[in-house]
Amino acid sequence: MADERAVGFSELATADLVLERIYKGGSAGHAGDGPLGRLLPGVGNQGGFRPPGPLKDSVKLVVLYTSGAEPDWPDALDPHTGTFTYFIDNRSPGRDLHDTPRRGNQLLRDVFERAAAGPAGRAQVPPFFLFDKPGTGRDVRFRGLLAPGSGLLGSGEDLIAIWRTARGQRFQNYRARFTVLDVHTVPRSWIEQLRAGEPVGGHCPPTWRTWVQAGTYTPLLAPSTVKIRSREEQQPAKADMPLLERVCVHFGGRSDEFEYFAADLWRMSEPKVDKIDVTRPWRDGGRDAVGEYLIGPAAAR
């Protein structure tokens, strides 16, 4: 069944940006089917970091697009805190941190510097519009209006250059933290004001204006509702069944030995586990193991 709230390709040029709404791609079968270029004129249809036009010009807005297809660089939206974590363009060795094809890292560095430079600096920060891929095809979904930084982080923690290794070679990339502001609808009228160089005009969302003028973040908080998983949802994936069956056969009738195996597996897969003590196979009060899980600054050591 088609989503009745989705915005059709022919309607994109006049549409507002509504939280969680899907914007449909075209059907011509080429790159022009991408909806973002029509929804926000000047924005390209490729890449994750998409300012409209060249970066040598004044950047009036930026689209951040995440496909969720980069396991080594996991962009993540935390609805409980309103924080979005984004990894920028430099994802391969042999290139300087700021020498990326779209100059996204260079722009991010400048944006976060301005965000910390008081009202005059924040007035030069372009709004960031977050989109993701809701499924197959070229459709996109609007996930929120972003302001660089977070009220939950200390100074210097919102944009960090981190090291990674690929094919035995080390390189750096930026990890950026944004706040999803409490905005349900970005009106088309404000988009037009942004294009005209009026970021805090009469149609500017109040939470963006508050951030520019006072540096105060008003995050969109959306805690999960309580949901009890169905029996089917609690079953292992079919692809995992052969491995699980081998484990069951190996430890058949030796459940006490399986407890040690499970403890070691958890310790290897979760770096914040400090230690685990497997309990005795009798009189354990129903507990198979007792351990310690690190939280706070010590967890990062």
Residue, then its C-alpha position, 0 to 999 in steps of 0.5 A: m500500500a502506498d504511503e498517502r503522506a508521501v510527497g510525489f515527485s511532481e510536488l517536490a518544488t513546493a513541498d514543506l519538509v515534514l518530520e518522517r515524511i517520504y519524498k518520492g523519486g522519479s521514474a525516468g531511470h537516471a540520476g535526475d530521479g533523485p528527489l533532493g535536487r528538486l526539493l532543495p534546488g541546487v543540492g546534488n543527488q549524490g554523496g552524503f554531504r550536499p551543500p547547494g553549489p560550490l563551497k567557495d560561495s556562501v553556503k545557505l543550507v546543507v543536506l546530510y544524507t545517510s544510507g546506513a550502508e557504511p558499517d565502518w562509519p555508522d551514522a546514528l540518530d539517538p531519538h532519546t537524546g536528539t543527537f545525530t552522529y555523522f561521519i564525513d567524507n574522508r573514508s579511505p587512506g592516502r588523503d589529507l583530512h580536509d582534502t576530500p572531493r566535496r570539501g565537506n570536512q573543510l566546511l564542517r571544520d569552519v561550521f563548528e568553529r563558527a558555532a562556538a563563536g557567539p551569535a555573530g558566528r552562529a548567524q553564519v552557520p547554515p541549517f543542516f537538513l537530515f535525510d535517510k533512505p527509507g527503503t528501495g529506490r530513490d525515495v528519501r525521508f526527512r529526519g530533522l533540522l540539525a544544529p551543529g554541536s550538542g548541549l550534552l557535550g563539553s567543549g571540543e567534543d562535538l567535532i573530533a578527528i578520529w583514526r581508522t585503518a584500511r588495508g593496513q594504512r592509517f587515515q583520519n576522518y571527522r566524527a561530527r555530533f549534531t542536535v536534532l532540533d524540536v521542529h516538526t515542519v520546516p516551511r517552504s517559506w523559510i527555505e526560500q528565505l534561506r536561499a535569499g540569504e535571510p536565515v533568521g527571517g520571519h519564517c525561521p523556526p523558533t528553535w533555530r532562532t534561539w540557537v543562533q541568538a543564545g546558543t541554546y539547543t532545544p532537542l527533539l526527544a522521542p523516547s520509545t514506546v514499550k513494545i513486547r516482541s512477538r514470538e517470531e521476532q524473538q527467533p534467531a535469523k535463518a542465516d544464524m541457525p546452522l551456527l546455533e545448531r552446531v553450538c547446541v550439538h557441541f554442548g549437548g548435555r553439558s550446559d555448565e560448560f556452555e556457560y563459560f563459552a557464553a561468558d567468553l563470547w560476551r567478553m570478546s564482543e563487548p569491550k566495556v565488559d570488565k570481568i565475568d565470573v561464572t557461578r557454580p553449577w549448583r546453588d547459583g540462585g538462577r544466575d549463570a554469571v556475574g560480571e562488571y560493565l564499565i560506564g562513564p570515562a573509564a569505559a573509554r580506556 
